[in-house]
Amino acid sequence: MEKLSDLEYLKLTKAQKFFYRLKLLITGFPSWLLGLGKALLSFLKNIILNIKNEFLDIFLTFKNGDFKTKLSYLFMGFGSIARGQILRGLLFLIFEIVFIFYMISSGTYWLNKLMTLGTKGPQEVYNEKLDQYVMTYYDNSFKILLYGILTIIFIIAFIYTWRLNIKQNKISEAIIKSGKKLKSSKDDLRSLVDDQFHKTLLALPLTGIIVFTALPILFMILIAFTNFDANHNGYSNALFTWVGTSNINQLVTWTSGSSNFSATFGEILTWTLIWAFFATFTNYFLGIFVALMINKKGIMFKKLWRTILVMTIAIPQFISLLYVSKMFSNNGIINGWLMDWGIVGLDSRIQFWENPTLARIMVILINIWIGIPYLMLIATGILLNIPADLYESAKIDGASTLQQFQKITLPYMLFITGPYLLTSFIGNINNFNVIFLLTGGGPTNQAYTTSGGSAGYTDLLITWLFKITTVDSNYKLAAVIGIAVFVVCAAISLFVYNILPSMKNEEEFQ
């Protein structure tokens, strides 16, 4: 599609501008995909090239290095110790000894078991002393998978450290040949609190990220390729094994019968995206509107109104949402008032949480009550920083209040809060509290129950995942859904992030 010049674009009507931008988005999507493909190919090419260069450097370092460097290939740290860098060399050597001891004592065992996740499950074995059969437990699939992953990570860490040891020998040789003096152990210790202090500070957080974030994610991904569920828990009843992509196929393949997880997944994904859209943008625009009303000249008791709104933030959601849920129940205070006023009868009470459509509308409306205060505070801070001369110039040019909002306030807000909108949308996709505390995912959909693990009309992917793990103990399907949630969030984030004005035109409002 031919792109219009700035002058031609300004001559278009609002409707024409909208359809023009829509056409640009649609026609630009294939080129965006093509660019993404080229970027991935370039990334893979760079990885292959870097691996080639690493192997070449390892070979040349061994070929051109002295005997200290050559021995360091077998005995890590030997070169550093021989050249007087005792502390550095000892750390390399100790790491190698620990690695070899671990691999001999248990690492090899876990790696061998990892291929099958165990071969001998629980069995009843005759006990001569007790003169009866007792349950004896052997392999533990869960432990095998966990320790197998840890062993692989340990091997990768060893390879990286071994390569670092080779590089260190190459650098030391170059320093000695240039006539300079190598760093002593004291210099190494001093550098940890001086020029290398950033590495010292990052060591503990990086370890925490690997142990508490990366490892659980990797474990979840691998669980998706097993048959880990209530009938195969890996220890007490039966071992779980590798099943390939059958779990993923079960979720994405449409089948007839009572196990159509694909239909349930599609329904819940659609509602999740609808919920995230309304939960994000209703809060956003109404929050801006409230901030504009409070900040408007002539409004009295501005601090009081802000304080009242912020009170909803101060009260824990666990309390407020459960209370609101009870208020709108069949026997709640709202239906009680309606009956007292004669609007409804005992048999005609409004089914706030039993009617699927009404339940979905209610969770969106109640979420507005929770979310507006946050947006009001954010919008207030941004509105106070919009240059006043922009509005003065607009007034001189005859712009109305609505035109000032459309041409100044809204573009400025969208530019500043674009990344927040994206994170808020992703956060609402995973908004567990509001749905679970208000409706528990209900009302239950019988079609969902027979095909997707006790799901309801207001269930999001995250609450459905919670039910699958806690109620049905279907961990393999839960892992697949977890991967699906990640893919959906990642795809939306990558696409939206690359078209945000605040990312593409960073200097526009500076």
NUKE-243197 format. One line per 3 residues: number of its first residue (from 1); their letters; for each residue x negated, y negated, z negated of C-alpha. Coordinates in Angstrom, 2 decimals. Layout:
# residues N
NUM> a> X/Y/Z; ...;
//
This chain:
# residues 510
1> mek> 0.00/0.00/0.00; -1.33/-3.43/0.97; -1.99/-5.61/-2.05;
4> lsd> -0.50/-9.11/-2.05; -2.55/-12.21/-2.72; -1.92/-14.22/-5.89;
7> ley> 0.02/-16.85/-3.93; 2.19/-14.25/-2.19; 2.88/-12.54/-5.52;
10> lkl> 4.00/-15.84/-7.14; 6.55/-16.37/-4.35; 8.35/-13.12/-5.24;
13> tka> 11.49/-13.03/-7.38; 11.45/-11.27/-10.75; 13.09/-8.17/-9.28;
16> qkf> 10.64/-8.14/-6.36; 7.71/-8.49/-8.78; 8.99/-5.57/-10.83;
19> fyr> 9.38/-3.27/-7.82; 6.02/-4.44/-6.44; 4.25/-3.49/-9.68;
22> lkl> 6.17/-0.19/-9.75; 5.05/0.60/-6.19; 1.46/-0.25/-7.11;
25> lit> 1.68/2.12/-10.06; 3.16/4.98/-8.00; 0.85/4.54/-5.00;
28> gfp> -2.14/4.04/-7.26; -1.58/7.27/-9.20; -3.10/9.57/-6.51;
31> swl> -6.18/7.35/-6.28; -6.39/7.38/-10.07; -6.30/11.19/-10.04;
34> lgl> -8.92/11.22/-7.29; -11.11/8.89/-9.31; -10.66/11.10/-12.36;
37> gka> -11.66/14.15/-10.31; -14.76/12.36/-8.99; -15.67/11.31/-12.52;
40> lls> -15.37/14.91/-13.75; -17.50/16.20/-10.86; -20.10/13.52/-11.57;
43> flk> -20.02/14.48/-15.25; -20.56/18.17/-14.45; -23.32/17.28/-12.00;
46> nii> -25.10/15.22/-14.65; -24.78/18.08/-17.17; -26.34/20.57/-14.71;
49> lni> -29.10/18.09/-13.86; -29.84/17.45/-17.53; -29.99/21.19/-18.27;
52> kne> -32.40/21.64/-15.35; -34.59/18.80/-16.62; -34.60/20.25/-20.14;
55> fld> -35.79/23.67/-18.95; -38.42/22.04/-16.75; -39.67/19.92/-19.64;
58> ifl> -39.83/22.99/-21.93; -41.90/24.85/-19.31; -44.28/21.95/-18.66;
61> tfk> -44.75/21.24/-22.35; -45.78/24.86/-22.93; -48.02/24.88/-19.86;
64> ngd> -49.84/21.62/-20.64; -49.75/21.80/-24.44; -52.54/22.88/-26.78;
67> fkt> -52.46/26.08/-28.85; -50.68/24.28/-31.71; -47.82/23.37/-29.40;
70> kls> -47.71/26.86/-27.89; -47.52/28.52/-31.31; -44.69/26.13/-32.24;
73> ylf> -42.55/27.85/-29.65; -42.63/30.94/-31.87; -43.25/29.43/-35.32;
76> mgf> -41.25/26.22/-35.61; -43.14/23.44/-37.34; -46.60/25.01/-36.89;
79> gsi> -47.79/22.15/-34.71; -46.58/19.51/-37.16; -48.23/21.27/-40.13;
82> arg> -51.50/21.74/-38.19; -51.55/18.05/-37.29; -51.02/16.92/-40.90;
85> qil> -47.28/16.26/-40.83; -46.63/18.77/-43.63; -43.10/17.74/-44.67;
88> rgl> -41.76/17.64/-41.13; -43.33/20.98/-40.27; -42.08/22.67/-43.44;
91> lfl> -38.51/21.57/-42.72; -38.68/23.10/-39.24; -40.22/26.31/-40.59;
94> ife> -37.73/26.68/-43.47; -34.82/26.21/-41.07; -36.19/28.97/-38.83;
97> ivf> -36.68/31.33/-41.78; -33.14/30.68/-43.03; -31.74/31.26/-39.54;
100> ify> -33.59/34.55/-39.03; -32.59/35.79/-42.49; -28.93/34.88/-41.90;
103> mis> -28.81/36.53/-38.47; -30.37/39.74/-39.81; -28.29/39.89/-42.98;
106> sgt> -24.83/38.95/-41.64; -24.85/36.77/-38.51; -25.30/39.67/-36.07;
109> ywl> -22.52/41.58/-37.85; -20.02/38.72/-37.44; -20.97/38.23/-33.78;
112> nkl> -20.45/41.93/-33.01; -17.08/41.94/-34.78; -16.02/38.73/-33.02;
115> mtl> -15.47/40.57/-29.74; -12.72/42.74/-31.26; -11.78/40.81/-34.44;
118> gtk> -12.10/44.07/-36.33; -11.55/47.73/-35.57; -10.48/49.24/-38.87;
121> gpq> -7.38/47.88/-40.56; -5.85/48.70/-43.95; -5.36/52.41/-44.58;
124> evy> -4.14/54.65/-47.36; -7.10/56.65/-48.64; -6.92/59.49/-51.15;
127> nek> -8.58/58.61/-54.48; -9.80/61.69/-56.30; -10.05/59.94/-59.67;
130> ldq> -6.48/58.62/-59.52; -5.26/61.71/-57.63; -3.18/59.57/-55.31;
133> yvm> -3.35/57.61/-52.09; -4.32/53.97/-52.50; -4.36/51.18/-49.94;
136> tyy> -7.92/50.40/-48.87; -8.79/47.28/-46.92; -11.62/47.19/-44.40;
139> dns> -12.00/44.56/-41.67; -10.56/41.05/-42.07; -9.74/39.47/-38.71;
142> fki> -9.30/35.99/-40.18; -12.71/36.09/-41.85; -14.34/37.61/-38.75;
145> lly> -13.02/34.79/-36.55; -14.05/32.09/-39.03; -17.54/33.40/-39.71;
148> gil> -18.00/34.23/-36.04; -17.37/30.59/-35.12; -19.71/29.42/-37.87;
151> tii> -22.39/31.78/-36.61; -22.09/30.42/-33.08; -22.32/26.85/-34.42;
154> fii> -25.39/27.87/-36.45; -27.01/29.33/-33.31; -26.32/26.11/-31.38;
157> afi> -27.82/24.10/-34.27; -30.91/26.36/-34.22; -31.38/25.93/-30.45;
160> ytw> -31.06/22.15/-30.84; -33.57/22.13/-33.73; -35.97/24.37/-31.79;
163> rln> -35.80/21.96/-28.84; -36.39/19.05/-31.22; -39.44/20.87/-32.53;
166> ikq> -40.83/21.18/-28.98; -40.21/17.51/-28.26; -41.92/16.57/-31.50;
169> nki> -45.05/18.48/-30.48; -45.08/16.79/-27.07; -44.76/13.34/-28.66;
172> sea> -47.46/14.10/-31.24; -49.88/15.23/-28.53; -49.23/12.04/-26.54;
175> iik> -49.82/9.86/-29.66; -53.12/11.60/-30.48; -54.32/11.32/-26.87;
178> sgk> -53.60/7.59/-26.93; -55.84/7.22/-29.99; -53.05/6.28/-32.41;
181> klk> -52.42/7.79/-35.83; -49.51/10.14/-36.53; -46.99/9.35/-39.24;
184> ssk> -47.68/10.96/-42.60; -45.10/12.65/-44.84; -44.86/9.42/-46.86;
187> ddl> -44.15/7.50/-43.68; -41.39/10.00/-42.79; -39.77/9.58/-46.22;
190> rsl> -40.08/5.81/-46.00; -38.45/5.76/-42.56; -35.36/7.53/-43.96;
193> vdd> -34.56/4.39/-45.97; -35.90/1.93/-43.41; -35.79/2.16/-39.61;
196> qfh> -34.03/5.58/-39.68; -31.63/4.62/-42.47; -28.63/4.76/-40.10;
199> ktl> -29.30/8.47/-39.56; -29.50/9.03/-43.31; -26.13/7.33/-43.83;
202> lal> -24.46/9.17/-40.94; -25.70/12.64/-41.91; -23.02/13.29/-44.54;
205> plt> -20.03/11.85/-42.57; -21.14/13.76/-39.45; -21.29/16.99/-41.43;
208> gii> -17.81/16.26/-42.81; -16.42/15.67/-39.30; -17.86/18.95/-38.05;
211> vft> -16.65/20.99/-41.05; -13.24/19.39/-41.67; -12.23/18.22/-38.16;
214> alp> -14.10/19.94/-35.33; -14.15/23.41/-36.89; -10.37/23.53/-37.67;
217> ilf> -9.55/22.30/-34.15; -11.78/24.96/-32.59; -10.28/27.60/-34.89;
220> mil> -6.74/26.56/-33.89; -7.60/26.76/-30.19; -8.97/30.28/-30.60;
223> iaf> -5.93/31.38/-32.63; -3.80/30.56/-29.57; -5.50/33.46/-27.76;
226> tnf> -4.72/36.04/-30.46; -1.57/37.78/-31.76; -1.90/36.26/-35.25;
229> dan> 1.56/36.28/-36.88; 3.45/37.71/-39.86; 3.11/41.25/-38.48;
232> hng> -0.61/40.84/-37.74; -2.06/38.70/-40.51; -5.51/40.18/-40.05;
235> ysn> -5.92/41.87/-43.42; -3.06/43.10/-45.59; -0.76/44.62/-42.95;
238> alf> -2.52/44.77/-39.56; -5.48/43.22/-37.76; -4.89/40.64/-35.05;
241> twv> -6.73/40.87/-31.74; -7.46/38.86/-28.62; -4.50/38.75/-26.19;
244> gts> -5.81/36.29/-23.59; -3.39/33.69/-22.26; -0.19/35.63/-23.02;
247> nin> 0.88/33.13/-25.72; 0.43/30.19/-23.36; 2.32/32.05/-20.64;
250> qlv> 5.13/32.72/-23.11; 5.48/29.00/-23.80; 5.31/27.75/-20.22;
253> twt> 7.05/30.58/-18.36; 10.84/30.50/-18.09; 12.34/33.85/-19.04;
256> sgs> 15.87/35.09/-19.65; 16.92/36.50/-22.98; 16.36/35.62/-26.61;
259> snf> 12.66/34.76/-26.39; 12.78/31.82/-24.02; 10.31/29.61/-25.84;
262> sat> 9.80/27.62/-22.65; 13.37/26.23/-22.73; 13.08/25.26/-26.38;
265> fge> 9.69/23.66/-25.81; 11.03/21.62/-22.89; 14.05/20.40/-24.85;
268> ilt> 12.04/19.44/-27.93; 9.29/17.79/-25.86; 11.91/15.68/-24.05;
271> wtl> 13.51/14.56/-27.31; 10.05/13.89/-28.81; 9.17/11.51/-25.97;
274> iwa> 12.59/9.80/-26.16; 12.22/9.40/-29.92; 8.67/8.04/-29.59;
277> ffa> 9.78/5.49/-26.96; 12.69/4.08/-28.98; 10.90/4.33/-32.33;
280> tft> 7.98/2.34/-30.92; 9.67/-0.37/-28.87; 12.70/-1.04/-31.09;
283> nyf> 10.37/-1.69/-34.01; 8.04/-3.73/-31.82; 10.53/-6.16/-30.30;
286> lgi> 12.73/-6.46/-33.39; 9.64/-7.01/-35.53; 8.57/-9.84/-33.24;
289> fva> 12.10/-11.27/-33.32; 12.20/-11.25/-37.15; 8.75/-12.86/-37.31;
292> lmi> 9.86/-15.59/-34.89; 13.00/-16.25/-36.93; 11.12/-16.50/-40.22;
295> nkk> 8.37/-18.68/-38.74; 10.84/-21.01/-37.05; 10.77/-24.59/-38.25;
298> gim> 13.58/-25.41/-40.65; 13.89/-21.90/-42.11; 13.79/-22.12/-45.90;
301> fkk> 12.35/-19.58/-48.37; 9.97/-18.04/-45.80; 7.95/-16.27/-48.52;
304> lwr> 11.10/-14.82/-50.04; 12.25/-13.26/-46.75; 8.80/-11.81/-46.11;
307> til> 8.67/-10.41/-49.65; 12.07/-8.73/-49.28; 10.98/-7.06/-46.04;
310> vmt> 7.63/-5.97/-47.45; 9.42/-4.27/-50.36; 10.39/-1.46/-47.97;
313> iai> 6.67/-0.82/-47.47; 5.95/-0.82/-51.19; 8.53/1.91/-51.89;
316> pqf> 7.15/5.38/-50.95; 8.87/6.88/-47.92; 9.32/10.15/-49.77;
319> isl> 11.72/8.39/-52.14; 13.43/5.94/-49.78; 14.05/8.38/-46.92;
322> lyv> 15.40/11.14/-49.17; 17.69/8.59/-50.81; 18.95/7.32/-47.43;
325> skm> 19.47/10.92/-46.31; 21.74/11.54/-49.32; 23.57/8.25/-48.73;
328> fsn> 24.72/9.37/-45.27; 25.53/12.99/-46.17; 29.13/14.28/-46.18;
331> ngi> 29.40/13.66/-49.93; 27.22/10.55/-49.85; 28.00/7.00/-50.85;
334> ing> 28.70/5.80/-47.27; 31.45/8.35/-46.65; 32.70/7.66/-50.17;
337> wlm> 33.12/3.95/-49.41; 34.80/4.70/-46.07; 37.29/6.99/-47.82;
340> dwg> 37.96/4.39/-50.55; 38.69/1.80/-47.88; 40.98/4.20/-46.02;
343> ivg> 38.88/4.24/-42.86; 38.29/8.01/-42.97; 39.95/10.89/-44.78;
346> lds> 38.58/13.89/-46.63; 38.77/16.03/-43.50; 37.61/13.28/-41.12;
349> riq> 34.39/12.18/-42.82; 31.71/11.03/-40.42; 29.23/13.84/-39.75;
352> fwe> 26.10/11.69/-39.73; 23.70/14.65/-39.94; 25.88/17.41/-38.42;
355> npt> 26.68/15.70/-35.11; 23.60/16.07/-32.80; 23.99/12.76/-30.95;
358> lar> 24.84/10.78/-34.09; 21.94/12.37/-35.99; 19.49/11.31/-33.29;
361> imv> 20.86/7.75/-33.26; 20.69/7.58/-37.05; 17.03/8.58/-37.29;
364> ili> 16.14/5.90/-34.72; 18.12/3.22/-36.57; 16.70/4.16/-39.98;
367> niw> 13.21/4.16/-38.51; 13.82/0.53/-37.49; 14.46/-0.33/-41.13;
370> igi> 11.14/1.27/-42.05; 9.05/-0.09/-39.17; 10.17/-3.71/-38.83;
373> pyl> 8.22/-4.98/-41.89; 4.89/-3.70/-40.49; 5.50/-5.35/-37.12;
376> mli> 6.74/-8.52/-38.81; 3.45/-8.86/-40.69; 1.35/-8.10/-37.59;
379> atg> 3.40/-10.45/-35.40; 3.26/-13.24/-37.99; -0.54/-13.18/-38.02;
382> ill> -0.73/-13.24/-34.22; 1.94/-15.94/-33.77; 0.11/-18.27/-36.13;
385> nip> -2.98/-17.98/-33.92; -1.31/-18.85/-30.60; -2.60/-22.34/-29.66;
388> adl> 0.12/-24.92/-30.33; -0.91/-26.96/-27.28; 0.39/-24.16/-25.03;
391> yes> 3.89/-24.73/-26.35; 3.49/-28.51/-26.19; 2.47/-28.29/-22.54;
394> aki> 5.40/-25.98/-21.81; 7.84/-28.40/-23.44; 6.46/-31.28/-21.38;
397> dga> 6.98/-29.18/-18.24; 10.60/-28.65/-19.28; 10.36/-24.97/-20.31;
400> stl> 13.22/-23.70/-22.47; 12.71/-21.68/-25.66; 13.41/-18.47/-23.79;
403> qqf> 10.95/-19.38/-21.04; 8.29/-20.18/-23.64; 8.82/-16.74/-25.15;
406> qki> 8.64/-15.02/-21.74; 5.59/-16.91/-20.44; 3.55/-17.53/-23.61;
409> tlp> 4.61/-15.58/-26.69; 5.38/-12.18/-25.19; 2.33/-11.98/-22.84;
412> yml> 0.06/-13.04/-25.70; 1.60/-10.50/-28.07; 1.38/-7.69/-25.50;
415> fit> -2.23/-8.56/-24.74; -3.28/-8.51/-28.40; -1.13/-5.58/-29.56;
418> gpy> -1.48/-3.35/-26.48; -3.81/-0.86/-28.22; -1.52/-0.92/-31.28;
421> llt> 1.49/-0.05/-29.10; -0.39/2.94/-27.72; -1.45/4.21/-31.15;
424> sfi> 2.06/3.59/-32.49; 3.60/5.61/-29.65; 1.20/8.51/-30.28;
427> gni> 1.84/8.20/-34.02; 5.60/8.45/-33.47; 5.14/11.62/-31.40;
430> nnf> 3.59/13.07/-34.57; 5.91/11.27/-37.01; 6.64/14.08/-39.43;
433> nvi> 7.96/12.11/-42.43; 10.99/10.34/-40.94; 12.46/13.41/-39.23;
436> fll> 11.69/15.96/-41.92; 12.85/13.84/-44.88; 16.03/12.59/-43.19;
439> tgg> 17.36/15.63/-41.32; 14.84/18.42/-41.75; 15.07/18.72/-37.97;
442> gpt> 18.79/19.49/-38.11; 21.47/20.00/-37.10; 20.40/23.49/-36.11;
445> nqa> 20.80/24.38/-32.47; 21.81/28.03/-32.18; 20.26/28.27/-28.72;
448> ytt> 16.99/27.01/-30.18; 17.26/29.44/-33.09; 17.43/32.48/-30.83;
451> sgg> 14.70/31.27/-28.51; 12.29/29.07/-30.41; 11.97/29.62/-34.13;
454> sag> 14.83/27.89/-36.02; 14.59/24.53/-34.24; 17.14/21.72/-34.47;
457> ytd> 18.40/18.84/-32.37; 16.24/16.21/-34.12; 13.11/18.38/-34.39;
460> lli> 9.95/16.90/-32.92; 7.10/19.09/-31.73; 5.32/18.46/-35.03;
463> twl> 8.29/19.47/-37.22; 8.99/22.48/-34.99; 5.36/23.50/-35.43;
466> fki> 5.78/23.18/-39.20; 8.82/25.48/-39.17; 7.13/28.03/-36.96;
469> ttv> 4.21/28.32/-39.39; 6.07/28.12/-42.72; 9.35/29.89/-41.87;
472> dsn> 8.50/32.28/-39.05; 4.73/32.67/-39.70; 4.25/32.65/-35.93;
475> ykl> 0.75/31.20/-36.07; -0.21/32.14/-32.52; 2.69/30.14/-31.03;
478> aav> 2.06/27.29/-33.47; -1.53/27.09/-32.22; -0.30/26.87/-28.61;
481> igi> 2.13/24.09/-29.57; -0.68/22.29/-31.37; -2.74/22.41/-28.18;
484> avf> 0.28/21.20/-26.19; 0.75/18.23/-28.55; -2.92/17.36/-28.11;
487> vvc> -2.69/17.58/-24.30; 0.44/15.39/-24.19; -1.06/12.77/-26.52;
490> aai> -4.42/12.79/-24.71; -2.82/12.46/-21.26; -0.61/9.54/-22.34;
493> slf> -3.49/7.84/-24.14; -5.89/8.12/-21.19; -3.33/6.89/-18.66;
496> vyn> -1.96/3.99/-20.71; -5.34/2.93/-22.07; -6.68/2.45/-18.54;
499> ilp> -3.77/0.21/-17.45; -3.55/-1.95/-20.60; -4.18/-5.64/-19.80;
502> smk> -6.23/-5.99/-22.99; -8.62/-3.34/-21.65; -8.75/-4.50/-18.02;
505> nee> -8.77/-8.29/-18.57; -10.48/-8.77/-21.90; -11.24/-12.47/-21.32;
508> efq> -7.77/-13.51/-20.15; -6.68/-15.13/-23.43; -10.11/-16.16/-24.72;
//
